[in-house]
Amino acid sequence: MGTLTTTGRTRSMGALFAGVALLNTATVGLSTAATLIVAAGSGPGWSGLPSVASVLGTAAGALGAGLLLPGLGRRRVLVSGYGVAVLGALTAFAAALATSVLPLLLGILLVGVGNGGAQLSRYLAADLYPAERRGRALATVVWAGTVGALAGPALMAPAAHVVTGFGWPSLSGPVAVAVLATAGAALAAALLPRDVPPPPEPVVVARGPVRSAAVARPLVAMVAAQLTMVAVMTMTPLQLQSHGHGLEVVGWVLSAHMIGMFALAPLSGRIADRWGPRVTVNAGLGVLALATATAIAAPTAHTSGLPVALFLLGYGWNLVFVGGSAQLSRDLAPETRRRAQGFADAVVWSASALAALGSGQLFAGGGYALVAVVGGILAMLPLALLAPRKS
């Protein structure tokens, strides 16, 4: 990519921001509606399948985008990925009208592929700026997730009301929103300035980049943060429900979590630029440990302890995510950076599927406290494993 003018940089940031915000809006609403559709059609025991399909699609999309970006350039890769997401949303919409589970899962998987490209957009934003400003740049794109976290749930009820006027199932409404949102993301990507792709890079076996400490350190930390965050977050609604709380309380606690995950991303970016990515990652792991300790200490305090724990859980994840991403943007050679970033994101998102499945077993075996204890151990492991060794 050649040097961009200020106008070109602003245009690029706007397009990347819009694409992430719209894909996140589509993913949040679609996943929520799909969970309810699957639970109604196949039973609650299968209600986790949409989440698994989404994260596996995101992992595949991130890996594929990372492999294609060096040769095809950001605009072609993002337009193609978002185009796959449009196809997936249309497939999911048809499945929602027919209440057919397998095509619905296929559609979610394809939307996830597009979301994988959206996740890599933070690295594309970082590349627009010099090293000392990359943390803030990628954090701005991470912050776009706030839009989806708020808009996705907020649009569900109005969309359901609109589609029932056509005689369609109410849960097809949020899926229709996903069709519009993915199409908007594809349009935003098409507005990116043209970039001239560099010469093709030599093929790098996936395990090669991971041997580098520049990849291994942030990757281990990001995987640990993802496992901790997803496991505790996934079981919190069940914990609240088991103590007699309804959807209003669940929504309030999860809103605190979403604010922690996305709203303070610009602050995390400034911390990464000011004190460095490693300090940011270590701080995030510490915050995650504090979050799990709070959840253990106040597992039923739905007006105090749990909202605080879930906010800290979200912000600890954000610090690790921004700090680790900043390190992957700064410390890798240009000829291997994009593939390593795609591989790292694929591993992180695959960890989400493992956490979503494993947390249920932990909850069934030892309750919410066991989930939080295991999460705290996972958060602290990278600090022990990656601590500098004395000679």
N, C-alpha and C positions, 0 to 999 in steps of 0.2 A: 504494500500500500504506500502510495506516495504521500508527500507532505500535504496536509489539508490546510486550507485557509480557515480563518476564524468562522466564516459563514458555513463552510463545509463541515467543520467540527461540530458546530451547533446543530446543523441539520442531521448529522450522524447521531449525535446524542439524543435528539428528539425522536428519531426513528427507532433507535434501540430501546429507549425508555417506553415508547408507545407499544412496541411489540411485546415486551415483557409484561407490561400492565394488562394488555388484552389477553395474552395467553394465560396469565394467572387468573384473570376473571373467568375465562372459559373453563380452566381446569377445576377451580374451586366449585363453581356451580354444577358442572357436569359430574364431578366425583360425588358430590352430595346427593344429587338426584339419582345417580346410578346405584348408589348404596341402598337407597330406599326402594328402588325398582327391583333390585336383586333380592333384597330381604323379603319383599312382598311376593315375588314369584318363585323363589327357591328356598326361602327360609332364612332366618337370622344367621345360621351357621355359615352361610356363603356370602354374607354381606361384606366381608373384607376383600373379596375378589376384585372389585373395581379399583381399590387402592393399590393392590398388587399390580394389576395391569397398567395402571398409570405410572408407577415408579419404574417398572421394567421398561415401558416404552420410553420414558425419559432417559433411562440409562443407555438404551440402544441409540436414541437420538443424539445424546451427547457424544458417545463414542464415534458414531458415524459423522457427525458434524466436525469433530476434531480431526478426523482423517481427511475430510474433503476440503476444509477451509484453506489449507495451504495452496492447493491447486486451483480451486474454483473461485475463491474470494468470498467475502462476507455476504454481499448482496445475493448472489446466486444461491448460496447455501441456505441462507435464511428464508428467501422466497420459496425455495423448494421444500424446506422443512415445514414452513407454515402452510404451504399448499397441501402437504400430507396431513397436517392437522385439520384443514378444512374438510378433506375427504373423510377423515375419521369422525369429525363432528356430524357430517351429513349421515354417515353410517349409523352413528349412535342415535341420531334423531329418528331415522327410519325404524330402528330397533325399539326406541321408546314408544313410538306410535303402535308398534305391534307387540309391545312388552315381550320382546325376544332377548334372552340373556346373552347368548353367545355372540351375536352381531354387536350387541351393546359393548361387550368386553373388547371386541376387536376395534370398535370405534374409539374407545378410551385409550387403547394401546397406541393407535395411530396419532391421536391428539398428544399423547405422551412423547412420541417421536419429535413432534414439532416443539414441544416444551423443552426437550433436550437442547435444541438449538437456541431457544430463548435463554436457557441457563448460561450458555457460553457467551451470551451477549455482554456480560459483565467484563469478560476479558477483552472483547473487541472495544469496549468503551475505554478500558485502561490503556490500550495501545494508542489511543488518540492523544495521550498526554505524556510528558516526560516522567521519569521514574518517581520523582518527588511528589507528583500529583495523582499517581495511579490509584492509590487507595481511595481517595475521594471520588474519582471518576467511576470506579467499579461499584462503590457503595451507592452512588446515585442510581445506578441501574438496579441494584438489589432493592433499593427503597421503592422502586416501581411496584414491587410485590405488594406494598401496602394498598395500592389501588385495587388490585384483584381481591385481596383479603377482605376489603370492605364492600366492593361492588358486587362480587360474586354472590354472597349471601343476600345482600340487599335487593338484588334483582330477581330472586327466586319467586317470591310471592307475586309481584306484579306480572312476571312472565307466565306463571301458572294461571293467573286470572285471564290473561289475554287468550291463551290457547284453548281454554275451556269454552270460550266464546265461539270457537270453530268446531266444537265437539270433540276435541282431542284430549287425551289424558293430561291431567294437570302437571305431572312430572315431566312431560315433554317440553314444557315451557323453558326451564333452565337449560335444557339441551339445545333448544332453538337459539337461546342467547349465546351458547358456545359456538354455534355456526356463524353467527354475526361477528362475534369477537375474534375468532380465528381468521375470518376473511379480512377483518380490519387489520390484524397483525400482518397478514401477507401484503396488504396494500402499504402499510408503514415500511416494511422491509424493502418494497419496490422503490420507495422514495430515497433510499440510501444513495449517496454519491457513488459513482462508478469507482471501483478500485481495480488496479492492475495486479493480477495475481502474480506472485513470485514464481521462479522456476520450481518445478516439482521437487519435493524433498525425497531423499532415499527412504525406502520403507524401513521403519523402526519397529522391531518386535515389541509388543506391549510391555514385556517384563523389563526391557532395557532401561527406559526412563525411570522406572520405579527404583532401580538400584541407586540412583543419584539421591544424595541427602536432600537436595533442593526440592525433590518431589516427595520422597519418603516422609519427611517431617510434616509438611502440611497435610499430606494425604492421611497419615495415621491419625492426626488430630481431627481432621474433618470427618473421618469415618466414625471416630469415637463420639464426636459431638452429635452426629446424625443419629447414631444408635441410641444415645441417651435421650435426645430430644423427642424422637419419634416414639420410643417405648413409653416414656412417662406421659407424653401428650395423649397418645392413643388410649391409654387406660384411665385417664382422668374423668371422661364422661361416665364410664362405668362405675368408677369410685363414687362420683356424685349421685348417680342414679341409685346405687346400692344403699345410700343413706337418705333416700326419699326426696331428692331434689329433682326438679323438672327442667325443661329445656331453657327456661329463663336464666336459671343459675348456671347451667352448662354454658350457655351463650356468653354470659358475663365473664366467667373464668377463662374461656377460650379467647375472648376478645382481648383480655389482658395479655394472653400468650402471643396473639398476633401482633399486638403493638410492640411487644418486646422483640419479635422476630424481624420486623421490617422497619418500623417507624424511626428507630434510632440508628439506622445504617449509616447516614452521613457522619454521625459522631464516631462510629467505628472506623470509617474511612480516614477521618482526621487523626485518630489515634494511631492508625497504621502508618500514615505519612509522617507523623511527628515522632513516634517512638519505635517504629519498625514493626513489620509483620509478626515476628516471633513474640514480641512483648504482647501484641494484640491477641495472638492465639493463646498464650499462656494465661492471660487475664480471662479470656473466654472460658477456658477449661476450669479455672477457679470459680467463676460465676456459676457454671453448670453444677459443680460440686456443692456450692452453697444452695442452689435451687433444689437439688435432691435432698439435702439435709433439711431444708425448710418443709418439703413435702413429707418427710418422715416425721418431723416434729409436730406438724399440724395437718394431718391427712383428712380431717373433717371440717376444718375451719373455712367454710366456703365464702365468708365475707372478709377474711383477712389472710390467713396463712396460705391457702391454696392459690388465690389470685397472685399473691406476691411470688410464690414458688413458680407459677407458670409464666409470669412476666420475666423472672430471672432466667428461667429455662430458655425462653425465646431469645433474650438478649445475649446470654452466654453463647448460644448457637450462632447468633449473628456475628459476635466478635470473632469466633473461630472461623466462620465462613468467610468473612471479609478479610481477616488477617491471612488465612491460608490462601485465599485467592490472590491477594496482593503478593504473597511470596512466590506463587506460581507465575505471576506476571513479571516479576523483577529478576528472579534468580535463574531463569532458564535461557539457554541459547535460542536465538530466533528459529534455528532450523529444526528444533525439537519441541518448541514451546506449545504449539497448538495441539499436536497429537497427545502430548503429556497432559494438557489441560482437559482434553476430551476424555482421556482414559481415567483421569482422576475423578471427573464428574460421574462417569459411568459407575465407578466403584462406589462412590458416595451414595448415589441414588439406589444402587442395588442393595446397599446396607439398609435403606429404608424398608424394603420388602422384608428383609430378615427381622428387623426390629418390630414391624407391625405384626408379623406372625409369632415371633417369640414372646412378645410382651403379654399376649393373651395366655400363653402357657404359664408364665411367671405369675400372672394375676390369679389364675385358677389354683396354682399350687401354694402361693403364700400371700396373696393379697397385694394391695397397692404398696405397702411398705417394702415388700420384696422387690417389686419393680423399681422403686426409687433407690433402694440399696444397690442393686445391680447397676443402675444408671450412674450412681455416684462413683462406683468402682471403675466403670468404663471411662468416665470423665477424667479420672485421675491417672489412669494407666499411661497415656502419652507423656505426662510429665515425668513419670518414672522411666519409661522406656527410652525417651529421647533426651534425657538429661545428659549434659556433657560428662564424659568419662575422664577421670584423672589419670594421667599417664604414670 
